[in-house]
Amino acid sequence: MAPAQFFSHLSAAHLLEAPLPARLRWDEVHVGVRPPDRAPRVAGVVGHRLAGLSGDPILVERLAVVSPADMWCQLGPSLDIDELIAVGDHLVRERGASGRWLNQRLPALCSLDDLGAALSGSRHLGAGALRAALPQIRAGSESPKETELRLAFVRAGLPEPVLNHELRDRWGRFIARLDLAYPAYRAAFEYDGRQHATDPGQFAKDVDRIHAVTRLGWSHDRFLAHHLQAGAAVAIDRARERLIAAGWRP
């Protein structure tokens, strides 16, 4: 990599750990430059001469990568609207740290304002999908399945949930972070991936956690992959029943 070059498009998305569909090809590396530099022309490399970028490249593990907001715009031609929303949710959420900083929250890779500025700053292929996705992105969703569940609820006419709501008892002690919560109705809905069933330690923690949540008078529903099939009809019906029972009126 020359000093003026940086990873872009799908390569940048991979380095930023964005959730991407399996159908996308990974046999080429995308490298960008700003004018007047010339895009690289090397076997196995797709070169891009990129004008009008909204931000400067960032460093990821000492690798130069196009700014997260510009990367999101570059995915416009490759992803559908819901996939763009999932990537956007990934970029604007706070993230968990590791090691001894496990309980700390790290800043988001970018903000909703950053995404909007990148989209309006220049012309983009797939601009229609990007414009449709932008107002549906939310800070707080911590996985693509959480995004999928949230979108299914809202599009079915359910209220907008609070994402990763911190539930505390009356003494202020932390009890749980709830994927999708309706504090006014004391209702929580969460998506559980396969690791929750295959890891005995995680399963035991989940059981204790659910008990702690319900002791505070909250209802709690867990959804698995099969509940999101057919447009998440099962999850939507169960959530609607819970909310109506708690006093919500459509």
C-alpha positions in Angstrom: 0.0 0.0 0.0 1.3 3.4 -1.0 0.9 6.2 1.7 -2.0 7.7 -0.2 -3.9 4.5 -0.5 -6.6 3.0 1.8 -9.0 0.1 1.9 -12.5 0.9 0.7 -15.9 -0.7 -0.2 -16.2 -4.3 0.7 -12.7 -4.6 2.0 -13.3 -1.7 4.4 -16.5 -3.2 5.5 -14.7 -6.5 6.3 -12.1 -4.7 8.4 -14.8 -2.7 10.2 -16.5 -6.1 11.0 -19.7 -5.0 9.3 -22.4 -7.7 9.0 -22.5 -8.6 5.3 -24.4 -11.3 3.4 -22.6 -14.4 2.4 -23.4 -13.9 -1.3 -20.8 -11.1 -1.7 -17.4 -12.0 -3.3 -14.2 -11.8 -1.3 -11.7 -12.7 -4.0 -10.8 -9.1 -4.7 -9.3 -6.3 -2.6 -10.7 -2.8 -2.9 -8.2 0.0 -2.6 -9.1 3.7 -2.9 -7.2 6.9 -3.4 -8.2 10.6 -3.6 -7.6 12.7 -6.7 -5.1 13.6 -8.1 -3.6 10.2 -7.2 -4.2 7.4 -9.5 -6.1 4.3 -8.5 -4.0 1.1 -8.4 -4.1 -1.3 -11.2 -2.8 -4.6 -9.9 -4.1 -8.2 -10.3 -6.6 -9.1 -7.6 -7.1 -5.4 -6.6 -10.1 -3.2 -7.6 -8.8 0.4 -7.6 -11.1 3.4 -6.9 -10.4 7.1 -7.5 -12.7 8.6 -4.9 -13.6 12.3 -4.9 -16.0 13.9 -2.4 -15.3 11.8 0.6 -16.8 13.2 3.7 -14.1 12.1 6.1 -10.4 11.1 6.3 -9.4 7.5 6.4 -9.0 5.9 9.8 -6.6 3.3 11.1 -7.8 -0.2 11.9 -5.1 -2.5 13.3 -2.6 -0.1 11.6 -4.3 -0.4 8.3 -5.7 2.7 6.5 -9.4 2.3 5.9 -11.9 4.7 4.4 -14.1 6.5 7.0 -17.0 4.3 8.2 -19.6 6.7 6.9 -18.1 6.8 3.4 -17.8 3.0 3.5 -21.5 2.7 4.2 -22.3 4.8 1.2 -20.0 2.7 -1.0 -22.1 -0.4 -0.1 -25.2 1.2 -1.7 -25.0 -0.8 -5.0 -24.2 -4.1 -3.2 -26.8 -4.3 -0.4 -30.6 -4.1 -0.2 -32.3 -1.6 2.1 -32.5 -3.9 5.2 -28.9 -5.0 4.8 -27.8 -1.3 4.6 -29.8 -0.7 7.8 -28.0 -3.6 9.6 -24.6 -2.2 8.6 -25.7 1.3 9.7 -26.9 0.0 13.0 -23.5 -1.7 13.4 -21.6 1.6 12.7 -23.6 3.9 15.0 -23.8 1.6 18.1 -21.5 1.8 21.1 -19.4 -1.4 21.3 -18.2 -3.5 24.2 -14.6 -3.5 25.1 -12.5 -6.6 25.8 -10.1 -7.8 28.5 -10.1 -5.9 31.7 -12.2 -3.2 30.1 -15.0 -5.6 29.5 -17.6 -3.5 31.2 -16.7 -0.3 29.4 -18.5 1.0 26.4 -16.4 2.2 23.4 -17.6 5.0 21.1 -19.5 4.3 17.9 -17.6 4.1 14.7 -19.7 7.1 13.4 -22.9 8.9 14.0 -26.2 9.2 12.2 -25.2 12.7 11.3 -22.0 11.4 9.8 -23.9 8.9 7.6 -26.2 11.7 6.5 -23.3 14.0 5.6 -21.5 11.3 3.7 -24.7 10.5 1.7 -25.4 14.2 0.9 -21.8 15.1 0.2 -21.5 13.5 -3.3 -23.3 11.3 -5.8 -23.5 7.6 -4.9 -24.5 4.5 -6.8 -27.5 3.0 -5.0 -28.4 6.4 -3.5 -32.1 5.5 -3.5 -31.5 2.5 -1.2 -29.2 4.5 1.0 -31.8 7.3 1.4 -34.5 4.8 2.2 -32.2 3.0 4.8 -30.9 6.1 6.6 -34.0 7.1 8.6 -34.5 3.5 9.8 -31.0 3.2 11.4 -31.0 3.2 15.1 -28.2 3.4 17.7 -28.3 0.5 20.1 -28.9 -2.6 18.1 -26.1 -5.0 18.8 -26.6 -7.7 16.1 -28.2 -8.0 12.6 -30.9 -10.3 14.1 -31.8 -7.6 16.7 -32.1 -5.2 13.7 -34.3 -7.7 11.9 -36.6 -8.1 14.9 -36.9 -4.4 15.4 -37.8 -3.7 11.8 -40.3 -6.5 11.8 -42.0 -5.1 14.9 -42.2 -1.5 13.7 -43.3 -2.5 10.2 -46.1 -4.6 11.7 -47.4 -1.5 13.5 -46.0 -2.2 17.0 -44.5 0.7 18.9 -40.8 1.6 18.4 -38.8 -0.3 21.1 -36.1 1.0 23.2 -32.9 -0.8 22.2 -30.6 -2.4 24.8 -32.5 -0.8 27.7 -30.6 -1.0 31.0 -33.0 -2.5 33.6 -32.2 -1.7 37.2 -33.9 -2.5 40.5 -35.3 0.2 42.8 -31.9 0.6 44.5 -30.3 1.3 41.1 -28.5 -2.0 40.8 -27.9 -3.2 37.2 -30.1 -6.3 36.3 -29.9 -6.7 32.6 -29.5 -5.1 29.2 -32.7 -5.9 27.2 -32.5 -6.2 23.4 -35.9 -4.6 22.7 -37.8 -3.1 25.6 -41.1 -1.4 26.2 -40.6 0.2 29.6 -44.1 1.7 29.6 -45.5 -1.9 29.4 -42.7 -3.7 31.2 -42.2 -6.0 28.3 -38.9 -7.2 26.9 -38.1 -9.2 23.8 -34.7 -10.7 22.9 -33.1 -12.7 20.1 -30.9 -15.6 21.2 -28.2 -16.9 18.9 -27.0 -20.5 18.8 -24.3 -19.8 21.5 -27.0 -19.4 24.1 -28.1 -23.0 23.7 -24.7 -24.7 23.1 -22.8 -23.0 25.9 -23.9 -24.5 29.3 -22.4 -21.5 31.2 -24.3 -19.0 29.0 -27.5 -21.0 29.3 -27.3 -21.0 33.1 -26.7 -17.2 33.1 -29.7 -16.7 30.9 -32.0 -18.6 33.2 -30.9 -16.6 36.2 -31.1 -13.4 34.2 -34.7 -14.1 33.1 -35.7 -14.8 36.7 -34.2 -11.5 37.8 -36.1 -9.6 35.0 -39.5 -11.2 35.7 -39.1 -10.6 39.5 -39.3 -6.9 38.7 -42.7 -7.4 37.1 -41.5 -7.5 33.5 -42.6 -10.0 30.9 -39.8 -11.6 28.9 -39.9 -13.4 25.5 -36.9 -15.0 23.8 -36.9 -15.6 20.0 -34.7 -18.0 18.0 -34.0 -18.1 14.3 -37.1 -20.0 13.4 -39.3 -17.3 15.0 -38.0 -14.9 12.4 -39.0 -16.9 9.4 -42.0 -15.9 7.2 -41.4 -12.2 8.1 -41.1 -12.9 11.8 -44.9 -13.6 12.0 -44.6 -15.7 15.2 -42.5 -13.1 17.0 -44.8 -10.3 15.9 -47.9 -12.1 17.1 -46.4 -12.9 20.5 -45.2 -9.4 21.0 -48.5 -7.9 20.0 -50.3 -10.2 22.5 -47.9 -9.2 25.3 -48.2 -5.5 24.7 -52.0 -5.6 24.4 -52.2 -7.6 27.7 -50.0 -4.9 29.3 -52.4 -2.1 28.2 -51.2 -1.1 24.7 -53.9 -0.3 22.2 -53.1 -0.5 18.4 
